[in-house]
Amino acid sequence: MILVADSGSTKTDWLLKQPGQEAQAFRTPGLNPYFLTDKEIVKVMQDQATELVAHGTEVKEIYFFGAGCSSPDRHEIISNALSQLFNKAYISVDSDLLGSAYATCGREKGLCCVLGTGSNISFFDGEEIHAGKHGLGYILGDEGSGTWFGKALITDYLYGRMPEEINTLFKNTYPITKEEVIRNVYQKPSANSYLASFARFFNVIRKTEYGSNLIKAGLQEFIDTNIKSYPEYHNFKSHFVGSIAFVFSKELHELAETQDIHIGKIIKQPINDLMAFILTREGAGS
């Protein structure tokens, strides 16, 4: 029995595969070792993944790909926690970027772009990822992410830069005040998720000139800052993972066509493609 996980800071997607059966899907809160100890991870799993933990003695292999898992000491936190719950399993822990690269690039060289709540990019050489100068987080980076778009909307609204009709729509959808925004961004935790929550407003304004221009501006900033930082970007496919990339795939294709960018896969969540890659790589039965 094989267990594969794709974990961010807010949620973790799990797939449990037994030979000859369909994979079972589970979801838990994010298990980021920068914010949680091994004991806290064990408690989260025991409290919110009882059905999954019930297979503790049956699981033989675990492949965990997570945010915050970029160093050996963080690997150890995840591994120690999982070994307490699945004591007969071989456990492998790697970064979520590597998981996204496996899910999109497979065994081919390419650029793996993350466009969700945050944004990031890495070059995958067919075996390993090569992190660049990116991934600076929502304050310094996250170009083209949900957080970037939410920030753009809120600042346009508070500065009075939105067209009048869109301003009214935004105000009716989000009856917020400047003081409330300041409090959520500067005084409360998870400011990035708060900002990203406003990106849903594009469902309403996507076809307007204002909405269309803002979408293209955010995606272009990601392209200029991230993809084009690799001088040979035009020699490889650029794959995308994340809700923003998935929802704005049409705009991504339109921008790419004019800039010698070759779009590969665009997937909302990597877990299914990641499981398929692991099963093929390990030669596991279907």
N, C-alpha and C positions, 0 to 999 in steps of 0.2 A: 504494500500500500504506500503510495507516494503523496506527499502533501507539499503544495507550492503556495507561496504567499507573496503578494505585492503590497507593500506597506508604505503609506505616507504618514504625515503627521496627524491627519484627521481620521483616516480609515485604513483598514487592512482588508484586502480581498484574499480569500483562501479557496483553493480547489483541492479536493481530496479524491484521489483516483485509485480505484480497485480494478485489477485486470478483469476485462469482460463486462464492465459496468460503466455507466455514464458518470462523469465526475460530479461530485456534490459541491455546491457553492456555499460558502459561509462569509459573513462579514463581521468584523469587530472594530473597535476604535483603533486609531493609529498606534503603532508600537515603536515610537522613536526613542532609541537609547540615549539620545541627548537629554531627553526630558523624563524618562522613566528608568527606574532601577530594575534589576532582574526580578526582585520580589514583587514590585508593582506590576510588572508584565504578567507574572504568574497569576496575580489576583484578578487582573482584567480578563484573562483567559478563563479562569475558573468561574467568574461571575457572569461573563457575557458570551461564552462559547462552550457551554456545557455539553452540547451534542457533539462538537468537534473533539473536545478533550476526552470524551467517552471512548474514543478510538486510541487512547494513549498507548496501549501495549501492541496495537496492530500496525501502527505506522512504522515503516522501516526506513524511509528516506524523507528528509525535509529540505526543501530549497527555499530559503527566505531571502527576499530582495527588499530592502527597506531604506527609507530616508534616514539619514543619520548613521548609516552603516558603512562609512567610508574608511574606518580605521580599525586595526586589530582589537583595541580595547572595547570599541563599541560592538564589534562582532561578538566578543565574549559575553557581553551583557545579554544579547539575544540568545546566544547558544546556551548559556547557563539556564536561562528561563525555560526554553523549550525542552531542554534535557530533563528538567524536573517533571514536565507534563508528558513527554514522549520518551520514556527511558530506554527504549530498545531501538531508537532511530539514529541513523547517520544524519548529521545536521550540517548544512552548508549555509553560510550567511554572506551576502554580498550587497552592494549598493543598489538602490532603485534604478539608478542610471544604467547599470549593467543589465538589470532585468528588462528595462525598456529596449536596450540595444538587442538583446536576444530575441525579444518579441517582434521587433521590426526588421532588423538587419539579418537576423539568422546567423549565417556563417559568412556573410559578405561584408566587405568594407563599406562604410557609409557614415553619414552624420545622423545622430539621433537627437531630435529636438523635443523638448518637453514644453507644452503650452497648456497649462491648467490653471490652478490658483496662482502658481508661480511659473517661472520659465527657466530653462537651462538648455545646454547643448553639450554634446561630447562627440569625439570622433571614435568610431569603433573599427579596429583593424582586422576584424574577423575572429578575434579571440579575446581581446581586452579593450577596455575603453581608455581613452586618453583625455583626461579632463583639461579644459583650457583655462582661460582667465575669467570665466563666466560664473553664474550661480551666485551672484552677490546679494540675493535676497530682495525683499520687497521695498526696502528703503533705498538701496543703491542700484538695484537692477530690476529683474523680472519684467523686462520689456515684452510687450504684447501679451501679457498674462491676464487672467481674470482680475488680479489685483491692480494691474496697470490700467485696465479699462474702467474699473470701478473708481479709481482715483481720478481719472480723466473726467468722468461724468460728474462726480461730486464737486470737483474744483470748478468745472464749467458752470454748474448750478449755483454754487455759492458766490462765484464771481459775476454772475449774471450774463454769461456768455452763450447760453443756450438760446436757440430760436424760441420765440414766444410760445408757440404751440407745444413744442417739446418740453419747454420749461413747465408748462401747466400739467402736462402728462406726468412728468417726473415728480412734481409736487404732490399730485393726487396719488401717485403710486407709493412714494416715500415721503410722508409728512415729517421730515426731519428738520432740525434746527442746527445752526452753526455750532452751538454749545454741545449738542448731542454728538455731532460728528467729532469735534475736538476731544470729547471725553472718551469715545470709543477708539479713536486712533492713538491718542497719547497716554491714556490712563488705564485702559482695560487690556487684557491679554487678547491674543489672536487678532490683532489689527489687520493682518493680511486677509484673513477670511472675511472679516467685516467689510473691507473694501471690495473684495471679490464678489460679495453677495449682490452688489449693485449691477454687475455685468449682465444679470438676467434681463435688465431693462432693454437690452438690444433685441429681445424678442418682439418688442413693441416698435422700435425705431429703426430696425435693420434696413428697411427699404427707403428710408428718408435720406435726403442728401447729407444731412448732418450725421446720421448714424453710419451711413456707408463710408463717408470720408474718415470718420473716427476709427472705424474698424480697419480700414486700409492703412491709416497712419500708425496704429499700434502694431500691426503685422509687419509693416515696412521697417519700423524701428527694430523689431526682433531680427529681421533679415539683415539689416545693415550692421547691427551691433554684434550679432551672433554668427549667422551663417557666413557672411562675407568676411568675417575675421579669419576664416580658413582660406588661404590664397587659391587652393585647388578645389574649392567647393563645387565647381561646375563639373568636375570629374567623377563625382559620387552622387548617389541618391540622398536626398534629405527626407528622412522619415520623421513622423510626428506622432506624439502620444499626448493625450489630454483632452479635456472637454472643450477648451477654447479652440484648439486645432480642429477637432471633430465638427463643432458647430459652424466654424468659419472656414471650412474646407474649400468652399467655392471661391471665396476671396483669396485664399492661399494659392490656389491653382492659377487664378488670374494674375496675381502679382508675380508668381514664379515664371510664367510663360514669357514674360518680357525681360527677365533678368538671368536667363541661362541657368535657372535652378531646376533640378530634376526631382520632382516629388515622388517619393516611394509610397510606403504605407502611411495611412492616417487612421489611427485607432483611438477610441475614447479611453479604453482601459486595457492595459497589457496582459491581464491575467490569463485569458484564454489562449492567446498566442504564445505566452510564456510557458504555459503548461504543455502545449504542443511541441515546443522546442525542447523542453526538458525530456519529455517522453521519447522523442526521436533520438536525442543525444545519448540518453541512458539505455536506449534499446529496450524500453519497457513495452509490455504488451498493451494493446489497445482495448 
